[in-house]
C-alpha cells in the first residue's frame, strides 16, 4: 500500500498488489461476463481488506482454549459497512465475507436532473453507528459529489470514524471528496486518468452496477 501523490488535502492510500492488478484488468475488459466480473470484484475486496483495516484498534480478552486459558483479542469498536446503492453492494459483499462481525447499513442517492446534485432517497444505519469504525463503500469515485454527500449523511447520523473505500478513483473525485471531508482517508486500488465528457472514469470499467448485476 502506498500513499498517492495528489493535490488532495486528505490522505489517499493506493492498495497495490499483483493479484489486484490482474483482477482489475479483468474488470476493465469489456468482454468479461457478469459471473467473472462479480468474482474479480470480490477478490479485490478480499485483498484490500487487510490494508484498510490494519490499524483498527483491538482490546485484550480472556479466552479458554481446549488446553488452557489465554489472552485473545477483539475489535475495540463495532464495525459498520455502508455501501452506496446500488453499485456499492457488489464491493461490499467481498468485504462482508471476511468482516463477518460487521453490521451493514445502506444509503441510496440519485442525481437531481435539474440541479445535478445528489439527493438521498434511502438511508438505514445501525444504532451503534456513532460508536463504530465505518467503511463507506462505492466502486467508483468519479466526480466525488455522491460520495461526499454520503459521507455528510453518515456524519449527520453520528458517525465519527469513517474510511471511504473505492475500486478506482479519478483525480477530480478525490479533490471534490477531500475538499468537503479532508478528515476521511480514501482507500483505492487505482487512480485513473480522469473523466470523460459524461463524467465516466477513463480508462475505467464502464458502469460497475450494471456489469455486476447483469443489467447492461
C-alpha positions in Angstrom: 0.0 0.0 0.0 1.3 3.5 -0.8 0.2 7.0 -0.3 -0.8 8.6 -3.5 1.0 11.8 -4.7 -2.1 14.0 -5.3 -3.1 17.6 -4.6 -5.8 16.4 -2.3 -5.7 17.9 1.2 -6.5 14.5 2.8 -4.9 11.0 2.8 -5.2 8.7 -0.2 -3.9 5.2 0.0 -3.5 3.2 -3.2 -3.5 -0.5 -2.4 -1.2 -2.2 -4.9 -0.9 -6.0 -5.2 -0.1 -8.3 -8.2 -3.5 -10.1 -7.9 -5.4 -6.8 -7.6 -3.8 -5.7 -10.8 -4.8 -8.8 -12.6 -8.4 -8.8 -11.3 -8.7 -5.1 -12.1 -7.7 -5.9 -15.7 -10.5 -8.4 -15.8 -12.9 -5.8 -14.6 -11.8 -3.4 -17.2 -12.1 -5.9 -20.1 -15.4 -5.3 -21.8 -15.7 -9.0 -22.7 -15.7 -10.1 -19.0 -19.1 -11.6 -18.3 -21.2 -10.9 -15.2 -20.1 -14.0 -13.1 -16.4 -13.4 -13.7 -16.9 -9.6 -13.1 -18.5 -10.4 -9.7 -15.8 -12.8 -8.7 -13.0 -10.4 -9.7 -14.6 -7.6 -7.7 -15.0 -9.9 -4.6 -11.3 -11.0 -5.0 -10.2 -7.4 -5.0 -12.2 -6.6 -1.9 -10.7 -9.5 0.0 -7.2 -8.4 -0.9 -7.9 -4.8 0.0 -9.3 -5.7 3.5 -6.0 -6.2 5.4 -4.6 -2.8 4.3 -7.9 -0.9 5.1 -8.3 -2.5 8.5 -4.8 -3.0 9.7 -4.9 -0.1 12.1 -8.2 -0.8 13.7 -7.9 -0.9 17.5 -8.3 -4.1 19.4 -8.5 -4.9 23.0 -7.4 -8.0 25.0 -10.0 -10.6 26.1 -9.6 -13.7 28.3 -10.5 -16.9 26.5 -10.4 -20.6 27.2 -8.7 -22.8 24.7 -9.2 -26.6 24.8 -5.9 -26.7 26.8 -5.8 -23.6 29.0 -6.8 -20.0 29.4 -5.0 -17.4 27.3 -5.3 -13.8 26.1 -7.0 -13.2 22.8 -8.2 -10.0 21.0 -11.3 -8.4 19.7 -12.1 -5.2 17.9 -12.4 -2.3 20.3 -15.3 -0.8 18.5 -18.1 -2.1 16.3 -17.5 -2.3 12.6 -20.1 -1.0 10.1 -20.1 -1.4 6.3 -22.2 1.2 4.4 -22.4 0.7 0.6 -23.8 3.4 -1.6 -26.7 1.9 -3.6 -26.6 0.1 -5.8 -23.1 -0.5 -7.1 -21.6 -0.4 -3.6 -23.4 -3.5 -2.7 -21.2 -5.6 -5.0 -18.0 -4.4 -3.5 -19.5 -4.7 0.0 -20.1 -8.4 -0.5 -16.4 -9.0 -0.8 -15.7 -7.2 2.4 -18.5 -8.8 4.4 -17.3 -12.3 3.5 -14.3 -11.7 5.7 -15.5 -9.0 8.1 -18.3 -11.2 9.3 -18.7 -9.3 12.6 -19.7 -6.1 10.7 -23.2 -4.6 10.7 -24.4 -3.3 7.4 -26.1 0.0 6.7 -27.2 1.3 3.3 -27.5 4.7 1.7 -29.2 5.4 -1.6 -28.6 8.6 -3.7 -29.8 9.8 -7.1 -28.8 12.8 -9.1 -31.4 15.6 -9.4 -31.5 16.3 -13.2 -32.2 20.0 -12.7 -29.6 20.8 -10.0 -27.3 17.9 -10.9 -26.8 17.5 -7.1 -27.1 14.1 -5.3 -30.3 13.6 -3.4 -30.9 10.9 -0.8 -33.8 8.5 -1.3 -32.9 5.9 1.3 -30.8 5.5 4.4 -30.7 2.9 7.1 -27.8 2.7 9.7 -27.2 0.6 12.8 -28.0 2.2 16.1 -24.4 1.9 17.2 -23.1 3.9 14.2 -21.7 6.8 16.4 -19.5 4.3 18.3 -18.3 2.3 15.3 -15.5 2.3 12.7 -17.3 2.8 9.4 -16.4 1.8 5.9 -18.2 3.9 3.3 -18.1 1.8 0.1 -18.6 2.7 -3.6 -16.6 1.1 -6.5 -16.2 4.4 -8.5 -15.1 7.8 -7.2 -15.8 9.8 -10.3 -17.0 13.4 -9.7 -17.0 12.8 -6.0 -20.3 14.6 -5.4 -22.3 11.5 -4.4 -19.6 10.0 -2.2 -19.1 13.3 -0.4 -22.8 13.7 0.2 -23.0 10.1 1.5 -20.1 10.9 3.9 -22.0 14.0 5.0 -25.1 11.9 5.7 -23.1 9.5 7.8 -21.6 12.4 9.8 -25.1 13.8 10.3 -26.2 10.4 11.7 -23.4 10.5 14.2 -20.5 8.6 12.5 -17.1 9.9 13.6 -14.6 7.3 12.3 -15.2 6.9 8.6 -13.0 5.5 5.9 -14.0 5.7 2.2 -13.2 2.7 0.1 -13.5 2.5 -3.7 -12.1 0.4 -6.5 -10.9 3.1 -8.8 -10.8 6.9 -8.4 -10.5 9.9 -10.7 -8.3 12.8 -9.5 -11.3 15.1 -9.8 -13.3 12.9 -7.5 -10.5 12.8 -4.9 -10.3 16.6 -4.9 -14.0 17.1 -4.6 -14.3 14.5 -1.8 -11.4 15.8 0.3 -12.5 19.4 -0.2 -15.5 18.5 1.9 -14.0 15.8 4.0 -10.3 16.2 4.5 -10.6 14.1 7.7 -11.7 10.9 5.8 -9.0 8.8 4.3 -9.6 7.3 0.8 -8.5 3.7 0.0 -8.5 2.7 -3.6 -7.0 0.1 -5.9 -6.1 2.5 -8.6 -6.2 6.2 -9.6 -7.3 6.5 -13.2 -6.5 9.3 -15.7 -9.7 11.4 -15.3 -13.2 11.8 -16.5 -14.8 12.0 -20.0 -17.5 14.4 -21.1 -20.2 12.2 -19.5 -18.3 12.1 -16.2 -17.3 8.5 -16.6 -13.9 7.5 -15.3 -11.3 6.7 -18.0 -10.0 4.2 -18.7 -12.4 3.0 -16.1 -14.6 -0.1 -16.5 -18.0 1.2 -17.5 -21.0 1.2 -15.2 -20.0 -1.0 -12.3 -23.6 -1.6 -11.1 -24.8 -2.7 -14.5 -21.9 -5.0 -15.0 -22.2 -6.5 -11.5 -25.9 -7.1 -11.6 -26.1 -8.1 -15.2 -28.3 -5.2 -16.3 -26.1 -4.0 -19.1 
